[in-house]
Amino acid sequence: MEGDNIEVKTVKKEDMKLMRSLSRIRHTIIVTSGKGGVGKSTVSANIALALAMRGYEVGLMDADIHGPNIPKMFHIEDAVLYADEEGIVPIIVPPHLKVMSMAFLVRDSDNPIIWRGPMKIGALRQFISDVRWGDLDYLVVDLPPGTGDEPLTVAQLIPNADGMLVITTPQEVALLNSRKSVGFARQLKMPVLGIVENMSGMVCPHCGKEVDLFKKGGGEQAAKELDVPFLGSVPLDPKVVISGDEGMPVVLANGDSPAAKAFNGIVDRLIAAMEGKGGQG
């Protein structure tokens, strides 16, 4: 009507690219932890590969700018990216896994990336909008630990993510920080998909008895206290370390191992929850 003030919002070109990229992704899992050293990247790699092994089209985005470890876990750290007019082509890991990481952009892995916040924010935006992810069933985002620039940026860039998956170990210091991760997600109004307790007990290879090196059950108790799903425990398993160092996640290298079975159980629960088949929480 005449005299009315009509506000016209202009969508920036980079925002349009971001929205177009996200519109082709059905589900996004953001993997986080309150502290380092809990095996978050190992969990991310195994979850992403387990999804791909089920026939889904999957992307794995390594959002750890300063310590990108995902390529090492697939033995693709020497892969070379290329780009065309449509964007950056991610590295393909058979059968259906597309990987993007800062490690592909740094030729000398011993050189540190010394960036302030704005540069990291720009890189993460490009990882989503400028990479040719195509049509994905799942995008798994491996965050650096904590609640700083990168986790906040990813959460803001992907506000419609299915939720955050919090990785912890049974020690009290790790559980304390996992609670902060849950609080972080809630402050951003992002769902919490659940808590995974990594390094939860170990079966002795000599006597067959279970040894609780780092205690056990703290992750499940924290999930109950915080009223979020508990998605499972992954035991300490030497095969996880060996297969990871050899560039083949344990779900593929040793599918019958206790750790691989645990990862597959977690993936089944995630799929059930996100595909609306009556999964937890």
C-alpha positions in Angstrom: 0.0 0.0 0.0 1.0 3.6 -0.6 3.0 5.0 2.2 3.9 1.6 3.7 7.6 1.0 4.4 8.6 -2.2 2.6 11.9 -3.7 3.6 13.7 -5.4 0.8 16.4 -7.9 1.9 19.1 -8.5 -0.6 20.6 -12.0 -0.5 24.3 -11.9 -1.0 25.8 -14.1 -3.8 27.9 -16.1 -1.3 24.8 -16.7 0.8 23.0 -18.0 -2.2 25.8 -20.4 -2.9 25.7 -21.6 0.6 22.0 -22.2 0.6 22.2 -24.0 -2.8 24.8 -26.3 -1.4 22.9 -27.0 1.8 19.7 -27.6 -0.1 21.2 -30.8 -1.6 22.2 -32.3 1.7 19.4 -34.3 3.5 21.1 -34.9 6.9 24.0 -33.2 8.7 25.7 -34.7 11.7 28.1 -32.3 13.5 30.6 -34.3 15.6 32.0 -32.4 18.6 33.8 -32.8 21.9 34.5 -30.6 24.8 38.2 -31.5 24.9 40.9 -33.0 22.6 42.2 -36.5 22.8 38.8 -38.3 23.0 39.0 -39.9 19.5 36.5 -37.6 17.9 38.1 -37.8 14.4 38.3 -41.5 14.7 34.6 -41.7 15.5 33.8 -39.3 12.7 35.7 -41.3 10.1 34.2 -44.6 11.1 30.7 -43.2 11.2 31.0 -41.6 7.8 32.5 -44.7 6.2 29.9 -47.0 7.9 27.2 -44.8 6.4 28.8 -45.0 2.9 29.1 -48.8 3.2 25.4 -48.9 3.7 24.9 -47.4 0.3 24.3 -43.7 1.3 26.0 -40.8 -0.5 28.1 -39.3 2.3 30.4 -36.3 2.7 33.0 -35.9 5.5 34.1 -32.3 6.2 37.2 -31.9 8.3 36.5 -28.6 10.1 39.7 -28.7 12.2 41.7 -26.0 10.5 44.8 -26.3 12.8 44.9 -30.1 13.2 43.3 -31.8 10.2 43.6 -35.6 10.8 40.8 -37.0 8.7 42.9 -37.6 5.5 45.5 -39.6 7.4 42.8 -42.0 8.5 42.0 -42.8 4.9 45.6 -42.7 3.6 44.7 -39.8 1.3 46.9 -37.1 2.9 48.9 -36.7 -0.4 45.8 -36.3 -2.5 45.6 -33.2 -4.7 42.5 -31.1 -5.0 41.4 -29.5 -8.3 38.7 -27.0 -9.1 36.7 -26.0 -12.1 34.0 -23.3 -12.7 31.6 -25.3 -10.6 33.8 -25.4 -7.5 36.3 -27.5 -5.6 36.1 -31.3 -6.3 36.4 -33.3 -3.0 38.5 -36.4 -2.7 36.5 -39.6 -3.2 37.0 -42.6 -0.9 35.2 -45.7 -2.2 32.4 -46.5 -2.1 30.4 -43.3 -1.6 32.4 -41.0 0.6 33.5 -37.4 -0.4 36.2 -35.8 1.8 37.3 -32.2 2.3 40.1 -31.1 4.6 42.5 -28.2 5.1 45.2 -30.9 4.9 44.7 -31.1 1.1 45.7 -27.4 0.9 48.9 -27.6 2.9 51.7 -29.4 1.1 54.0 -29.6 4.2 52.1 -31.2 7.0 54.7 -30.0 9.5 53.9 -26.4 8.8 51.4 -24.9 11.3 48.4 -22.9 10.1 48.6 -19.6 11.9 45.3 -18.0 11.2 43.0 -15.6 13.1 39.3 -16.1 13.4 38.1 -14.3 10.2 40.4 -16.4 7.9 39.1 -19.6 9.6 35.5 -18.5 9.2 36.1 -17.8 5.5 37.7 -21.2 4.9 34.8 -23.1 6.6 32.2 -21.2 4.6 34.1 -22.2 1.4 34.3 -25.8 2.6 30.5 -25.8 2.5 29.5 -23.5 -0.3 32.4 -23.9 -2.8 33.0 -27.7 -2.6 31.1 -29.8 -5.0 29.3 -32.0 -2.5 26.5 -32.7 -4.9 23.4 -34.6 -3.6 24.3 -36.1 -0.2 22.3 -38.3 2.1 24.6 -37.4 5.0 27.3 -34.8 5.7 29.4 -35.6 8.7 31.3 -32.5 10.0 34.3 -33.2 12.3 34.8 -30.2 14.5 37.9 -29.3 16.5 37.4 -29.6 20.3 35.8 -26.9 22.4 33.3 -24.2 21.7 35.3 -21.5 19.9 35.4 -20.0 16.4 35.1 -23.2 14.3 32.2 -24.9 16.2 30.3 -21.6 16.4 30.9 -20.8 12.7 29.7 -24.3 11.5 26.7 -24.1 13.7 25.7 -20.7 12.3 26.5 -21.8 8.7 24.4 -25.0 9.0 21.5 -23.9 11.3 19.3 -26.7 10.1 21.7 -29.5 10.9 20.1 -32.6 12.4 22.2 -32.0 15.5 25.4 -32.5 17.3 27.0 -35.8 18.3 29.0 -35.4 21.5 32.1 -37.6 21.9 33.5 -38.2 25.4 35.7 -40.7 27.3 34.8 -42.0 30.8 37.2 -39.8 32.7 35.5 -37.1 34.8 37.5 -34.3 33.1 36.2 -35.4 29.7 32.7 -35.7 31.0 32.8 -32.2 32.4 33.7 -30.8 29.0 31.1 -33.0 27.2 28.4 -31.3 29.4 29.7 -28.0 28.1 29.2 -29.2 24.5 25.6 -30.1 25.3 25.1 -26.7 26.8 26.7 -25.1 23.7 24.3 -26.9 21.4 21.3 -25.9 23.5 22.3 -22.3 23.6 22.5 -22.4 19.8 19.1 -24.1 19.7 20.6 -27.1 17.9 19.4 -30.6 18.8 21.8 -33.0 20.5 21.8 -36.3 18.6 23.4 -38.1 21.5 26.5 -38.9 23.5 29.1 -41.5 22.5 31.5 -42.9 25.1 34.8 -43.7 23.4 37.7 -45.7 24.9 35.1 -47.4 27.2 36.8 -50.4 28.7 39.1 -52.9 27.0 39.1 -56.6 26.5 42.5 -58.0 27.4 43.9 -59.9 24.4 45.6 -62.4 26.7 43.0 -63.4 29.3 39.8 -62.1 27.6 38.7 -60.2 30.7 37.4 -56.6 30.5 39.7 -54.0 32.0 38.3 -50.5 32.7 41.4 -48.4 32.1 39.5 -45.1 32.1 36.5 -46.2 34.1 33.3 -46.9 32.3 29.7 -45.7 32.1 30.3 -42.0 32.7 29.0 -41.1 29.2 25.7 -43.0 29.8 25.3 -41.4 33.2 25.9 -37.9 31.7 23.4 -38.5 29.0 20.7 -39.4 31.6 21.5 -36.4 33.7 21.4 -34.1 30.6 18.3 -35.8 29.2 19.9 -36.6 25.8 20.2 -40.0 24.0 23.1 -42.3 24.8 24.1 -43.8 21.5 26.7 -46.4 22.7 30.2 -47.2 24.0 33.2 -47.9 21.9 35.8 -50.1 23.6 39.6 -49.5 23.5 40.7 -51.8 20.7 44.3 -51.9 19.3 42.8 -52.7 15.9 41.3 -49.1 15.8 44.8 -47.6 16.2 46.4 -50.0 13.7 43.8 -49.6 11.0 43.7 -45.8 11.5 47.5 -45.5 11.1 47.2 -47.7 8.0 44.6 -45.5 6.5 41.6 -47.9 6.7 39.0 -47.2 9.5 38.2 -50.2 11.6 34.6 -50.6 10.3 36.2 -51.7 7.0 39.5 -53.2 8.1 38.2 -55.3 11.0 34.4 -55.4 10.7 34.1 -58.2 13.3 36.1 -56.4 16.0 34.3 -55.1 19.1 35.0 -51.5 18.1 33.6 -52.0 14.6 30.5 -53.6 16.0 30.1 -50.7 18.4 30.5 -48.1 15.6 27.9 -49.9 13.4 25.5 -50.0 16.3 25.9 -46.3 16.8 25.3 -45.7 13.1 22.1 -47.8 13.2 20.8 -45.7 16.0 21.6 -42.5 14.2 19.9 -43.6 11.0 16.8 -44.7 12.9 16.6 -41.3 14.7 17.2 -39.2 11.6 15.2 -41.2 9.2 12.2 -41.2 11.6 12.1 -44.9 12.3 11.7 -44.7 16.0 15.3 -44.2 17.1 16.4 -42.8 20.4 15.4 -39.2 21.3 
